[in-house]
Amino acid sequence: MTNQYDAIVIGAGHNGMICSALLAKTGKKVLVLEANDQVGGAAITRKFADDFSVSACAHLLFQLQPDVIKDLGIEPDYSKKSMETIVLTEDGNHIRYQGKNISGVNEEDKKNYIEFHNRMIRFSDLLKTYLNKRPPRLGTKNTKDLMTLAKLGFDIRRMGKTEMREFLRLIGMNIYDELDERFVNPYLKGALSTDAVLGTHLGPRSPNTILTYLYRLAGLHGDVSSIQGGMGGLMNQIRSIAEGSGVEIKTNSKVNEISVSNGAVTGVQTEGGEKYLSSTVVSNADPKQTMMNLVGPKHLEIRFTHRIDNIRMRGNASKLHFALNALPKIPGFEDLDYQQRILIAPSEHYVEKAFNHAKYGESSVRPVLEITFPSTTDSSLAPEGKHVMSIVAQYAPYHLKGGWSNESKQQFSDAVKSVLKSHMVNIDQCIISEELLTPADIEQEFNITGGHWHHGEFTLDQFMFVRPVAGSSQYEMPINGLFLCGAGSHPGGGISGACGRNAAQVILQRD
């Protein structure tokens, strides 16, 4: 049996699997090598306690691009489609929003929210067009790139003078000022600012948080859903599509070297010593891991290594999993409310104050929480009568002062439970078992440098034309035959599939 392939994909995260499937659909012989024992990368389902399973990292679907769904023929099996967001309040009169529908705020805030949402959707639709294609290269004479840049300018002008000015005014702004200008209700401002900063090293007052908010909406207009069997259920479907197209997948096969000769890739080598040959290698790993470790600086120009080394990728979000003997009591909640997406973010000031700790290498003493109870709609995740609670908690910096020890992890877990108790007074009595994944744990388990979900901060200087770095934004690296297809490439992180799809198109166009 030959070890020669038309393309080798490093990493079986969702982008790697999507890229491999699209390449294989054209008749290419494709191999995927995955370090862990299951495909999915950060989008897997696994046990964390006896008979309790959870989406280990990513736990909600809201960015999967319609073009990806169409090209692959994916039919997501939703356990809960179009979840409402419930923002917990102290008095139990919680704020609820889903799309442009909102309740729990006064009429003025309701009117302003609908106007704000509609405008953000218009702007995110413009963004979405360019998320699903190769970004143009700046300073080029390439006709295709120049045409794409011209079309971008035309599309912005086509919005009309007022909307064009508003788009250009907002795109680099912080979301704090925009929300403060438009709304009165602090809980609404806290929730919307959380939507803008979740998973980033940014606070509501940080520049570019309007951009991160638009990026969140640019998938399914902010429509949030959970998947049957957890995120691993979606990955199993993508795996089936890939294997049905002819992709060969090897798990427990960690690549430790991308082989390079005379400035071109020749294949890869695994930690186990296996060598696989190909003139096309596609890395779903982050840019730093790919270029600095797998390729190595000796094969790269020094200015390029400097740019790669300077990519900002400091993870700030932790994942907590709780096995529960019963659902906790939340004032004002009915049974169906536990099936929704729940936020604890009492104000934009609260969110910013939580971020202040991360600036100085400290974990937040009052974290911002995104909460789901996936077992309420998917009984496969917990024993009968028991439940799973899945939480994304900010902020917990990768570079914590003194490092992440058992003691510092317990302190952060206790801080999260303290916030929960303000709305779930009996939470301690409900908890059977718990697991905390800090950014350091996420780095270790999912091989993501810095534990950053986006494989690099999502800001204007690391976006579109300059993602991952200037001069290398079109998936092809400065080694012939080497491509990126992961979240560190355009357009960025989240379970969108756009990076993998775009990379596959660039590779096929080259051939």
C-alpha positions, 0 to 999 in steps of 0.5 A, a space after each residue: 500500500 502506497 503512502 503517496 497522496 494527492 493531499 494530506 490534511 493535518 487535523 480533523 477539526 471541522 475545517 480540516 474535515 470539510 476541506 478534505 471532503 471537498 477535495 475528495 469530491 473532485 477525485 483526489 486521494 486525501 489523507 487526514 491525520 488527527 492527533 486525538 482519538 476522535 475527529 472534531 477538534 474542539 467540536 467533539 462530544 465526550 464523557 466528563 463524568 460517569 454516564 455524563 457527556 458534553 460538547 467539550 469546547 464549542 457547544 452551540 451552533 450559530 455560524 455554520 455557513 449556508 454555502 458549506 451546508 449546501 456544498 457538503 449536503 449537511 443536514 444538521 440534526 438539531 436537538 434545539 433549533 433557534 434557541 432564545 437568549 435569556 438574560 437573567 435578572 435579579 428580580 426574575 423578570 428576565 430579558 429574552 431576545 431571539 432575532 429581532 424579537 425581544 421582551 423584558 425591556 421598555 418600549 423605547 429600548 424595544 424600538 431601538 433594539 429592532 432598529 439596531 438588530 436590523 442594521 447589524 444584520 444588513 452590515 453582517 450580510 455584507 461581511 458574510 459575502 466576503 467571508 465565503 471567498 478568498 480575500 483579495 491581496 492588498 497592493 497587488 496587480 492581480 486582476 481577480 484581487 483588484 476586481 474583488 476590492 472594487 466590488 467590495 467598495 461598490 457593495 459598501 456604496 450601494 448601501 446608500 450614503 447614510 448606511 455607508 457612513 454608518 458602516 465605516 463609522 462603526 466597523 472599528 468602534 467598541 460596542 460599549 459606546 454604541 450600546 450606551 448611546 442606544 439603550 437604557 436597560 443594563 441587562 440588555 447592554 450586558 448581554 449584547 456586549 457579551 455576544 461581541 466579546 465571547 471567546 476573545 481577549 477583548 472587553 466591551 470598551 476594546 476597539 473592534 468589538 463592533 466587528 466581532 459582533 458583526 462576525 457573530 451575526 454573519 453566519 445565521 443572523 445570530 440564530 443559535 442552535 444545539 445539536 443532537 449528541 452534542 457538537 460531536 453529532 455534527 462532526 460524525 455527520 461530516 466524517 461520514 460525508 468525508 469518508 463517503 467521498 473517499 477520504 482516509 482518516 487516521 486518528 491517534 496520528 499526531 504530525 510532528 513535522 512537515 517535510 520540506 525540500 527546496 522550498 516545497 512540501 514533500 509530505 509529513 511525519 508523525 510522532 510514531 515515525 510514519 511518513 506520508 508523501 504529498 506535494 500538497 499539505 493542508 494544515 488545520 492547526 493554528 498558524 504558530 503551530 504550523 509554521 514555527 513548530 511543524 515547518 520550523 523557522 529554518 525554512 522561512 524568511 525571518 520577517 515572515 517568522 517575526 509576523 507569525 510569532 507576533 500573532 496575538 492569541 491569548 485565550 480568555 474563555 474557560 469551559 465548565 461542565 457540571 453533572 447535576 442530579 436535578 435542574 437548579 431552581 431559577 426564579 421566573 423559569 418554566 420547564 421550557 426555559 431551561 432549553 434556551 441559551 442563558 446569560 449572566 451579564 448584568 451590565 456592560 460595566 460588569 462585562 468590562 470589569 470582568 475583563 479588567 482582571 484579565 488585563 493583569 493576568 488575573 481570572 475574573 472574580 465575577 465572571 461573565 457566563 453563557 449557560 446551557 442545559 443540553 440534556 433538557 433536549 438531548 437525553 443521550 447526554 445524561 442518565 434519566 432524571 439527571 442533567 448536564 450544565 455546560 458553561 462558557 466563562 470569561 475571563 480566565 487568561 491563558 497567562 495567569 499569574 502564577 500559572 494554572 494550578 489545582 488551587 487557581 482552577 478551584 478558585 475560578 470554579 468557585 467564582 463561577 459557582 458564586 455567580 450562579 448562586 445569585 440566580 440558582 440558590 440550590 446549585 450546590 445541592 444539584 452538583 454531582 461532579 464538575 470539570 473545568 477546562 482553562 485556556 491552558 487545558 484547551 491548548 493541551 487537549 485540542 492542540 490550540 496555541 494559547 487555548 484561543 478558540 479563534 487561533 488568533 485574536 479577531 481584530 482589524 489588524 488580524 482580519 480578512 486581508 491580513 489574516 493570519 499575517 500580511 502577504 499570506 492571507 490567501 491560504 497558501 503559505 510561503 512554502 510551495 504546496 503548503 496551505 492553511 485551512 483552520 480558524 487562523 486563516 480567513 475568515 476566523 474561528 467559530 463553527 463556520 466551515 468557511 475556512 475549510 471550504 475557502 481553502 479547498 477552493 483555492 487548492 482546486 483552482 491552483 490545480 
